[in-house]
Structure formats: C-alpha cells, structure tokens
C-alpha cells in the first residue's frame, strides 16, 4: 500500500466497500454484511475515542498561548461572521431550490403511519449544548462543543494565573503530543474503515429506498453540490484570492472521509491536519476554528437539508408556507445549528425547524428510511465548509501560508510532527 498515496487508498477503500456491500445485498451474505458493519463501527469508535483529549488539550494550550497572538478577538469574530454568511447563503439557495422543484408535490406516503421523532431539538438545547452539567459526561458523550468550552475556560484561567499554571500547561502539551501520535495510527486505518462504512450503507439500505422520495433526495444532493461546487469556490476565488481547485485538491481526504463516515466529529482529526499541513492555515488559529466549526458549522445538515425537508413536509401534509415561514427557516438555519451540538445532528435540526414553523413532527419519520444515504453528502458539505472558513479568515489576517497552500499536497502517509507552541516568557 505504500506505493499508493493516502487519498488513493481512501478511493480504493471506497470502491472495495461498494463492491462488497452490493455483493452482501445481492447474494444475501449475512456474515459479510455484519463484518462490514463491525469494521465501520470500530473505526468510528477509534476516531471518537481520540477526539475529546485532542480537542481539549489543543484548545487549552492555544488559549493559554494567546498572549503571543495578536488580534485573537478579531479572529474569533471574523470566523463567526463567515459561519453566519455561508449558512445564510446555503439556506437561501436551498429554499429557492425547494420552491423550484417542489419536492413534496405528487408524493404519496402513508402519513398516518409516521411517528414523531423521539429526539427533538429546542432552543434550550442551544444553551445546554454549550454549558456542561457534568465535566465527565462532556467527555464520555463526546460533546465537542462542551469540551471546547471547558478548554477555553481552563486555558483562559491558566493565562490569567501565569507562571503558577506552567506545570499544568506542560502536562497539557505532553498529552497533546501523545494523542496526536496515537491518532495517526488510527488515521492510517481510514482506507479499511472507509470500506466498512460504505459497504455497510450499501448492504443495509441499497438505493431502492430512494425511489418514493427521488425528487427530495435529488434536491438534497443538488443543493449540497451547489454549495460545494459553486458557493465555496466563489468565496475562495473572490474573497480568499486563492485557487478553488487547489483548495479541493488539498482538502479532498477530509471531505471523502466525511462522506463515508457521516461524522464531522469523527473527521475532525483529519480536518485539523489538512487545514494546517495542506491549506497552510496558522496552527494556533486552526486549533480554535476547526473544533468550533465541527460543532456549529453545518451547511449540509443545518441549512440545505432542513430547508428542503421543511418544504417537503409542508407539501406532503398540505400545509401552505408563506414568505414569513421561509424567513423563519433561514433564521433557524443561521442561528440554530448550535442546538444540535452533541445530539443527533440533522434529525434534531429538522425537528427544531418543523416545530418553529408549526409543521407536523411526524414528517421526520417519513425521511428516516433514507437518512443514511442523504447524510453522506450532508456531512461532506459540513466538513468542506469547516475547511473553507479558516482559509478565508486566515487569508484576510495574514495567517495563511500561501507557499504551503499552493505546494503539491503534503503526503498524509507519514506521521505528523506536532509543533506545540512554547510558553511565552513571563
């Protein structure tokens, strides 16, 4: 395998997984389907196992070293602003697409058999998603937003305490290096994990479930592709003054892994590495932007999908939507995505949107059957956005190494050599 690049290995894993998945489904090979399922689950579990200590130590150390970083508040505000802008553009395009294709018209489904979702989103989740009720559960439940919150608070406290906090910070730096080293061993298993994840999806769901909801499914994929291939490239070329082709060449491994893993959190380690080592974003800034984006930057799950799904549910249940309703969809998508932090992603975001509009929550049950298939492109869009924004902000702040960005993609086959910021002189 060493003769193949890491990106090619992921593609081979994807192809093998599709072939094995179809074989397991067509010939009803139960043991093969179960093997693919277990391989995929083990890989995602290993990724998630490394995420809490990685995010916590990276954020903590970076916050403590902000005394060496000029304009930290400006970086954070610009990042949040770009999150809001791209979310608004994405949801606006999705609403326009929904009005154009009318995904729910002519769809005949048994709405009486639908059941409301057991997992629902409320505006209270916006607060509870940030503030942990228990430090331990924030880590055991892999609630990345809460872990980021704890890292920021302790990092700020360490910065305020000064010299007395250095032993604690030295421990955090050592843990960060150890986690990054161990994490690389997990990332090297990505081609195998890819085969298991995509194979499990194909063998379990196939593609025939798309038939009754073909227009809606096509709308979700088209909407996400428009954001991926039109919105992001335009922003990169016009505001970032960088080549969109070069960006996607650099970012491809993370986007591909997101597509098959269906987990922004699970992809976070690779997203972080691609952002720094291939896109040339300043490491200290990336340690904030990437974990923050993994929990709140979801143009696929929180913008494109709920907008189209809300229009679909309204049309299926015969509920007319007015201009004010479309404004509400946009509002929920732009400011409500943080309510999904640590929960069930798009499902919670959809219930939040439907409940805000007063639409039947039973509509969520109509879409659950095809959710895994749609979730692949949604998550790929999420992660692409999480990579785009740091490039835009870093470029505007002079924190983008264009030599790294434009260079041939750095090989991901080797283990990373972590560069942990040194403590400032007191």
C-alpha positions, 0 to 999 in steps of 0.5 A, a space after each residue: 500500500 505504500 506505493 499508493 498515496 493516502 487519498 488513493 487508498 481512501 478511493 480504493 477503500 471506497 470502491 472495495 466497500 461498494 463492491 462488497 456491500 452490493 455483493 452482501 445485498 445481492 447474494 444475501 451474505 449475512 456474515 459479510 454484511 455484519 463484518 462490514 458493519 463491525 469494521 465501520 463501527 470500530 473505526 468510528 469508535 477509534 476516531 471518537 475515542 481520540 477526539 475529546 483529549 485532542 480537542 481539549 488539550 489543543 484548545 487549552 494550550 492555544 488559549 493559554 498561548 494567546 498572549 503571543 497572538 495578536 488580534 485573537 478577538 478579531 479572529 474569533 469574530 471574523 470566523 463567526 461572521 463567515 459561519 453566519 454568511 455561508 449558512 445564510 447563503 446555503 439556506 437561501 439557495 436551498 429554499 429557492 431550490 425547494 420552491 423550484 422543484 417542489 419536492 413534496 408535490 405528487 408524493 404519496 406516503 402513508 402519513 398516518 403511519 409516521 411517528 414523531 421523532 423521539 429526539 427533538 431539538 429546542 432552543 434550550 438545547 442551544 444553551 445546554 449544548 454549550 454549558 456542561 452539567 457534568 465535566 465527565 459526561 462532556 467527555 464520555 458523550 463526546 460533546 465537542 462543543 462542551 469540551 471546547 468550552 471547558 478548554 477555553 475556560 481552563 486555558 483562559 484561567 491558566 493565562 490569567 494565573 501565569 507562571 503558577 499554571 506552567 506545570 499544568 500547561 506542560 502536562 497539557 502539551 505532553 498529552 497533546 503530543 501523545 494523542 496526536 501520535 496515537 491518532 495517526 495510527 488510527 488515521 492510517 486505518 481510514 482506507 479499511 474503515 472507509 470500506 466498512 462504512 460504505 459497504 455497510 450503507 450499501 448492504 443495509 439500505 441499497 438505493 431502492 429506498 430512494 425511489 418514493 422520495 427521488 425528487 427530495 433526495 435529488 434536491 438534497 444532493 443538488 443543493 449540497 453540490 451547489 454549495 460545494 461546487 459553486 458557493 465555496 469556490 466563489 468565496 475562495 476565488 473572490 474573497 480568499 484570492 486563492 485557487 478553488 481547485 487547489 483548495 479541493 485538491 488539498 482538502 479532498 481526504 477530509 471531505 471523502 472521509 466525511 462522506 463515508 463516515 457521516 461524522 464531522 466529529 469523527 473527521 475532525 482529526 483529519 480536518 485539523 491536519 489538512 487545514 494546517 499541513 495542506 491549506 497552510 492555515 496558522 496552527 494556533 488559529 486552526 486549533 480554535 476554528 476547526 473544533 468550533 466549526 465541527 460543532 456549529 458549522 453545518 451547511 449540509 445538515 443545518 441549512 440545505 437539508 432542513 430547508 428542503 425537508 421543511 418544504 417537503 413536509 409542508 407539501 406532503 401534509 398540505 400545509 401552505 408556507 408563506 414568505 414569513 415561514 421561509 424567513 423563519 427557516 433561514 433564521 433557524 438555519 443561521 442561528 440554530 445549528 448550535 442546538 444540535 451540538 452533541 445530539 443527533 445532528 440533522 434529525 434534531 435540526 429538522 425537528 427544531 425547524 418543523 416545530 418553529 414553523 408549526 409543521 407536523 413532527 411526524 414528517 421526520 419519520 417519513 425521511 428516516 428510511 433514507 437518512 443514511 444515504 442523504 447524510 453522506 453528502 450532508 456531512 461532506 458539505 459540513 466538513 468542506 465548509 469547516 475547511 473553507 472558513 479558516 482559509 478565508 479568515 486566515 487569508 484576510 489576517 495574514 495567517 495563511 501560508 500561501 507557499 504551503 497552500 499552493 505546494 503539491 499536497 503534503 503526503 498524509 502517509 507519514 506521521 505528523 510532527 506536532 509543533 506545540 507552541 512554547 510558553 511565552 516568557 513571563 
